[in-house]
Amino acid sequence: MKIRDILAKGQPTLSFEVFPPKEESNFASVEKAALEIAKLNPSFMSVTYGAGGGTSQYTVQIASDIQSTCQVPALSHLTCVSSTREKVHSVLREIQAHGIENVLALRGDIPKDGKVEKDYQYASQLIREIRETCPELCIGAACYPEGHVESVNKTVDIGHLKEKVEAGCDFVTTQMFFDNNILYNYLYRIREKGITVPVVAGIMPVTNVKQIKRITSMSGTYLPERFKAIVDRFGDNPAAMKQAGVIYATEQIIDLIANGVNHIHVYSMNKPEIAAGIQSSLSEILK
Ligand code: FAD
């Protein structure tokens, strides 16, 4: 099923992201975790492409298994900046051959050595090309409530988001944020610029201190005082940090839905217990 049709129903949705393994030897455990999360019957599930430590090799396979085993619509991520046009189109053919109807079209991070292929510079080029060559696919794109790290400012970044929407994306998913007011302000600004596609809010349950260090060093995401107090108090107690991180994320989600942000995508970090914990706390809210 196409995600744009799921979002158009007007009901709250809860979806989860998983990432593929880095090593082949970890494939079975990642696949098991992904299918356990899929058994929760979320609105859809996304599988990253070469992000979060995983490789791109297993993305389509895991997405396909989620769909065929659990009948949960899958969203296959695809990045372009380090790929040739030929490679991108071979992955698109694979996606369609597996009956996957949804692609999250991304540029991808620029590698540390700066070496990229020449075929694509920005996600908008990939989106336009998918729209033209695979018109039946539903296309998502990434957006950044605090601005993308490379962008000079948020206004410029929103301008580039508009280019992605004009190129043909059907919905956008946000990078994580820990202060809902940042999202509310962003939504106001993008709507003002005429961006009307559905926005899916990306929520990261932070369950260990290492994760927080990685997040802040990579994306400079703002950490509210309330969040920092939790980390200061529970950071060296893994079980307590996990519990507090799940509750913080759940409270964020409740506030979002209460304020009309109906579509929530949880970065589950391949942890079924985290996905299940959040989902069970929202069982009445999601009805
Ligand atoms: P773009 O939209 O191309 O933007 C990249 C930068 O270029 C921005 O600063 C933008 O403002 C600027 N820009 C855009 N167009 C122009 C233009 N015409 N002229 C000048 N500047 C321009 N990474 C992975 O490797 N795999 C994944 O699976 C993955 N999944 C993600 C899922 C989500 C929901 C999000 C939010 C991010 C994900 N990422 C993933 C990370 C993403 O690849 C990086 O953030 C990357 O640096 C930017 O990708 P993009 O598609 O947003 O790029």
Residues whose N, C-alpha, C, O or C-beta is under 5 A from the ligand:
A	BS01	FAD	T48 Y49 G50 A51 H77 T79 A105 L106 R107 G108 D109 Q121 Y122 A123 S124 A142 C143 H148 E150 S151 V156 D157 H160 T173 T174 Q175
